[in-house]
Amino acid sequence: MDQLRISTITAILKLSQRVDLKKVYDGIPILDGYIPFIEYGVENGYKGFSIKLTKKKRKKKSKKTFYNQVTIHIIHDGKIMNVKMFNNGRIQITGLKNEKQPIDLVSKFLLYLKDLNIIEEEAEIIDNDIVLINSDFDMGYEISRDILHRDIIEADIYSSYEPCIYPGVNIKFFINEYNYEQGICSCYKMCNGKGNGCGDGNCKKVTIAVFKSGKIIITGGRNREQIEKSYNFIKKFIDSNKERYVLK
């Protein structure tokens, strides 16, 4: 899979106990090399510096205030990871680059919280789930989106193309281990594609966006196998009739 690049991964983990978010916010010091920013759901409730926060200030302030989460920027493997910690013990991490990072990041963070006496020594990770993988690759030539869109539809795969609204061909590729043919929902009753890709009514819908430049973005997979199936489908579909799709 030399051409396919995993851009970002989102993971959700669960701790064995609830979390006192105010204690987390008050007790964690700002450390430039580890935790440069923390935000809690109260007016002006943040410490440290965040480029994203600077951008948010330019926008109209939201009237919603969230007291059930703390947002923490954690530097891990040389990158800033966006970590949301909820009072029920759930942790959401965005900006990951591989499937090993969430466990490594949270394990280290838990030890840090225990050293600060913010959570109990017995706290542990009881669940770790990859919920979203985003990826992209480049075909290396410009693509005729109109022709591709029509051919995808003729292949009975869902596709939409409205260049005034979105510049890419938007393909919905349904994946299920029990489907006779990947790409199409074969469930007894057509599902919404929000499942895990295993069993009747549990298709996983992956979005494939094809742009004129030849760049293709694949989003929505929950594991590499789903991403690779989507990649193999669209690459084979275009390569098998390349002369038809190369923009002249």
N, C-alpha and C positions, 0 to 999 in steps of 0.2 A: 504494500500500500504506500509506495514511495510518494505519490502525488498528493495523497489525502493528508490534510493537516488538522489535528484537533485544536481548535481555537480556545474554547472554554468549556469547563465542566461545572455543573452545579450539583452539590450533594446535600442531603439532609441526614443528620445524625440525631440520636436520642440518648439523653443521659438517664441514669437510674433514679434521679431525684429532681424535685422542683428547684428552681433557682431564684434567689432573692436578687432581683435586678438592680435595685437601688444600692445594695451592698456591693454588687459587681462594679457599678458605675463609680461609687464613692471610693472603693478600695483599690482600683487599678490605677497606678501612676502612668503618666505618659512617658514612653521610652522611644526615642527616635529610631532606634535600631530594631524595635520589636512591635510596640503598640503606639503608633503616632497619633491615633485619633479614636475617641469614644463618643457616642451620642446616645442620650437617653430621652425618652418621650415626654420631656417637660420643656416649657418655654426656655429657650437659650441653653438647653441641657446638653452641652457638648464640651469636650476638652481636647486640646491639641489642634492640629491643622489637617484639613482635607481639601484637595482641589475640587472634589465633587461638591462639597458644602459651599464653596465660593460660587460655583455655577448655580447651585440651588437658590442662593440668596438673590440672584438676578431675576428669578422667576417669582410669580405671585405666591405669597405665603399660603400654605394649606391651613384650613381651619381644623383639620384632624390632628389629634395628639394621641400618640400610641404609648401607653404605659406598660404594655406587655412584652416589650422587646428592647434590647440594647444592641446598637450597631457598633461593631468594633473592627478597626482596620488592623490586621495582623500581618507582619512581614514574615513570609515563609518561602524558603528556597529563592530568596532574592526578589520576590514579588509581593505586592500588597494584595492580600485576600480580604474580601468583604464578608464579615461574619456577623450574622444576626442571631442573637441568643434570646430565647423566649422563656417566660416564667415557668412553663410546663416542662422545661428541660430539653426542648427541641433546639437544634442548632442548624442553621442554613448557611452554606458557604458557596459563594460565587467567585469566579475568576481562577478556578483550579485548572491545572494543565494535565494531570493524570489521576488515575483512580486510587493511587496510594496516598496522595497528599491529604485527603480529609482525615483519615485515621491518624497520620503522623502529626498534623497540625493540632487537632483537638486533644490528642494524648499529651502533647507538650503543654498546651494551654491549660489542661486540667491540673497538671502538676504545678503550674505557676499559680493557679487559683488556690490550690491547697496550701502552698507555701505562704500565701497571703491570708490564710484562714478565711477565705471567702466562701468556700464550699467544704462539705464534709469529706474526710479521708476515704469514706466508703464509695463516693461517687465514681461511676464508671460509665463507659460507652456501652449501651445495650442494643443499638441498632445503627447501621450505616447503609445508606441507600443513595446510589447515583440516580438522579431524577432527570437530568438533562445534559446532553452532549451536543455541542455545536462544532461544526467542522466546515472546511472549504477546500477547494482545489481549482486548478485552472486547466481548461482543455487545450489552451495554447493557440487558439484561433477564434475569430469572431463568429457568432452563431446567429442564424436566422430564427428569431424567436417565434414569428408568426407560423412558419412551417413546422417547427418543433411542437408548438402548442397544438396544432391541428392533429399531428401524428400521435401525440400522447393521448389525446381524446379518442382517436380511432382505435387505440390499443386498449380502450376501456379503463384507462387510468385517469383519475380526476386531475384536471388542469384548468387554471384560469390565467388569462393574460389581458390586463387592462393597463396599457402603457401610460395613460394619463394619470393613473392612480399609483401604480407600482411598476418599476422598469423591468422586472423579471418575470419569466414564466413561472407561475406558482403551482407546483405539483404536490399532490397529497398522496403519499405512498404508504399503503396499509400493510403492516407486517404482523404475521401470526404464525407460530410454529405449525398450526393445524390447517393453514390455508393451502389449498391445492395449488394456487398460483399467487405468489407474493405480489403485493401492490394493490390488490383488490380485496375488500372485505367479503369473506365467504361465510360469515356468521349466520346462524339460523334467522336472526333478526339483525339487520344492519346496525352496527354499533357506532359510537362517536369517535373511536380511535384513541380513547384515553386510558386504555388498559396497559398491561405489561407485555403484550405480544404473545400470550400463551393461553389458549382455550377459547371456547365459544363466548362471544360478547366482549372479548378482551384484546382486540386488535390495538397495536400501537401505531399511531399516525405520525409519520415522519414527513417534514416539509423539505422539498427540494426546490431551490430557487435558481433558475438559469438566466444569466444576464448576457447581453449582447457581446460584451468583452470576452466571453468564454469562461468567466469566473462562475463557479457553481458553489452555492452555500447549502449545506445539509444541516438541518436543526431538528430537535425534538426526540432524538433517539435516547434510550436509557442505558444502552451498553454499546460497546464497539461493534458487536455483531450486527445490530440493527443499523448502525451507521454504514458499515461495510456492505450490507445487502443493498442499501439505498444507493451507495456509491457505485457498486457493480452494475445495478440496473441502469442508471442514467448514463454511465460511461459506455456500457455495451450498446445501449439504445442509440446513442449519438455516433459512436465509432462504427457501428454496423452499416450506417448509411451516411458516412461523413460528407461525401460530395453533395448530398442533399441539404445539409445543415450549414456548411461553411458559407458565411455571408460573402456574396460576390460584389 
